[in-house]
């Protein structure tokens, strides 16, 4: 079919099927039961011509991972794929079968009337163009993060999405995590009081984690469509390192900010409902991985979030370090005036602390330096002010909520997308949410490489001129 409104009988079946799927998977707004997320019935229970036919453009690490996750959902058929490396096309046949149509020309995917939905898992510089063309062809879109490589591209994606209204999901799966949804519930309940500071980091200490991906020995102009890969990025001659390690180059990727800061913004904005910061400053540099890359391997960001009806004004620090000799790690910490919220991969911990209304005196305090008569006068005045206060009940010091063993937030993220395809509406991470996460991350790149403070308008999602 050429758009999602065509072939009404098939579409109605998909919608009917979606009601069943939604009942099983549900919207991930609370922690899963002890049995874990439900996996739908085997795919063979659904007639082939009543499935959602999915194709993928870009079959690298994320492409294979996304396809595998999509296929855990019932009623989904993987029918076509495009990639610029012949070896990936061969691997597709080995893994998924000869029936999957493969091509090096992504236009063939978007022109295929059998494709209902497309996963875009290409280098970042292709995201906007492929997303826009897919939407105009009536395909539902799952676009890997960051949604775009440049801020202005995001506004064009939003514009076309508003025109086409196809289900569009940005692939930062944290938005669908049951741990993040529980954190949102706890935050809105005031469990940490008034938010004032957020600390987030994702550190690594291994070559592949620093994007030193393996390069196949058959990489050549014969096995790689270098011109298609490059698009209008550059006119450089074939380079297998750039081809397979594209995240290391600003021509094709978005560095640490686009790959990892986006996840950190997604977590925070999901929990707080924030639209973003208004002041951004980033610093960093290349400290170890001097392999020809032109992006940083250590990056830090400082951001000011303004007061809104969703949250008070607060500050945030971000960090990614690819040379972390302690072994790496990942943490998100929201600090309030009555406690902190600490996020793990699939958990959320609340630690309570509350300042007494009476400040106390003595110890490491100027009170100890007063003459005795002055101390007595101070105590008399102090107890007149605070002496009648009642002792407050103190809540439990720590509480942890954990997802069940084996939980995979990516499955919930794809389930949310497929539910929107079947039943209408938009997924949890639409293009507006996507740009509100990607925009500040890309502004961090601007700040780092231009060595300046960036003023950001979180409502208009654009840089504000100084």
ZISUL-V581087 format. One record per pair of residues at least 4 apart in sequence whose C-alpha atoms are under 7 Angstrom apart, sorted by the first residue. I is the first residue (numbers start at 1). GAP is how many residues later the second one is. Records with the same first field share a line. If there is no record, write none. Layout:
I=GAP  GAP
This chain:
1=5  6  112  113
2=4  111  135  136
3=134  135  136
4=112  134  135
7=4
8=4
9=4
10=4  40
11=4
12=4
13=4  37
14=4  36  37  408
15=4  407  408
17=4
18=4  401  404  405
19=4
20=4
21=4
22=4  397
24=14
25=13
28=148  149  150  153  384
29=149  152  153
30=148  151  152
31=147  148  151  372
32=4  5  146  371  372
34=370
36=368  371
37=370
40=33  34
41=33
42=32
43=31  32
46=4  5  29
47=4
51=24  25  26
52=23  24  25  64
53=23  24  25  26  61  62  63  64
54=22  23  24  25  61  62  63  64
55=23  24  25  26  60  62  63  64
56=7  24  25  26  62  63  64
57=24  25  26  49  62  63  64  65
58=5  24  25  62  63  64
59=4  5  24  29  62
60=4
61=4
62=4  59
63=4  58
64=4
65=4
66=4
67=4
68=4
69=341  342
70=344
71=5
73=342
78=22
79=21  22
80=20  21  22  29
81=20  21  22  28
82=20  21  22  23  24
83=5  6  20  21
84=20  140  141  144  145
85=4  138  139  140
86=4  137  138
87=4
88=4
89=4  13
90=4
91=4
92=4
93=4  5  7
96=4
106=4
107=4
108=4
110=24  27
116=23  24
117=22  23  24
118=21  22  23  24
119=22  23  24
120=7  22  23  24
121=22  23
122=4  5
123=129  130
124=22  24  25  128  129  130
125=24  127  128
126=4
127=4  16  20  21
128=4  20  25  29
129=4
130=4
131=4  10
132=4  25  28
133=4
134=4  5  7
135=4  5  26  29  31
136=28
138=28
139=27
140=26  27  28
141=26  27  28
142=26  27  28  29
143=4  26  27  28
144=26  27  28
145=25  26  27  114
146=112  113  116  292
147=23  287  288  291
148=5  6
149=104  105
151=288  291
152=4
153=4
154=4  281
155=4
156=4
157=4  274
158=4  273  274
159=4
160=4
161=4  5
167=250  253  254  258  259  260
168=258  259  262  263
169=248  258  260  261
170=259  260  261  264
172=91
173=4  236  237  240
174=6  89  92  93  235
175=5  91  92  95  253  254
176=233  236  237
177=4  232
178=4
179=4  167  168  169  224
180=4  87  91
181=4  90
182=4
183=4  88  165
184=4  86  87  88
185=4
186=4  5
187=4  5  84
192=143  144  145  146  147  148  149  160
193=143  144  145  146
194=118  142  143
195=117  119  139  140  141  142
196=117  118  119  139  140
197=117  118  119  137  138  139
198=117  118  119  135  136  137
199=117  118  119  133  134  135
200=64  117  118  119  131  132  133
201=117  118  119  129  130  131
202=117  118  127  128  129
203=117  118  119  121  125  126  127
204=5  117  118  119  120  123  124  125
205=4  117  118  119  120  122  123
206=4
207=4  5
208=4  5
210=112
211=34  36  37
212=33
213=31  32
215=29
219=4  5  21
220=4
221=4  5  17
225=4
226=4  12
227=4
230=4
233=18  19
239=4
240=4
241=4
242=4
246=6  7
247=5  6  7  8
248=5  7  45  46  47
249=4  44  45  46
250=4  5  44  45
254=4  5
255=4  40
256=4  5  64
257=4  5  184  185  187  188
258=4  180  183  184
260=4
261=4  180
262=4  175  176  179
263=4
264=4
265=4  172
266=4  171
267=4
268=4
269=4  5  6
272=38  39
273=37
274=36
275=161  183  184
276=29  160  182
277=26  27  28  29  179  181
278=26  27  28  177  178  179  180
279=24  25  175  176  177
280=22  23  24  164  173  174  175
281=20  21  22  163  166  171  172  173
282=18  19  20  162  165  166
283=16  17  18  165
284=12  14  15  16  164
285=11  12  13  14
286=4  10  11  12
287=10  11
288=35
289=8
297=24  25
298=22  23  24
299=20  21  22
300=18  19  20
301=16  17  18  143
302=14  15  16
303=12  13  14
304=10  11  12
305=8  9  10
306=7  8
307=4  5  6
308=4
324=4
331=12  13
332=10  11
333=7  8  9  10
334=6  7  8
335=4  5  6
336=4
338=14  15  16
339=12  13  14  15
340=10  11  12
341=7  8  9  10
342=6  7  8
343=4  5  6
344=4
346=56  57
347=54  55  56
348=52  53  54
349=49  50  51  52
350=48  49  50
351=46  47  48
352=44  45  46
358=28
361=4  6
362=5  6
367=8
370=4  5
371=4
372=4
373=4
374=4
375=4
376=4
377=4
378=4
379=4
380=4
381=4
382=4
383=4
403=4
409=4
410=4
411=4
412=4
413=4
414=4
415=4
416=4  11
417=4  10
418=4
419=4
420=4  5  6  7
426=4
429=4  5
430=4
431=4
432=4
433=4
434=4
435=4
436=4  25
437=4
438=4
439=4  22
440=4
441=4
442=4
443=4  11
444=4
445=4
446=4
447=4  5  6  7
454=9
455=8  9
456=6  7  8
457=4  5  6  7
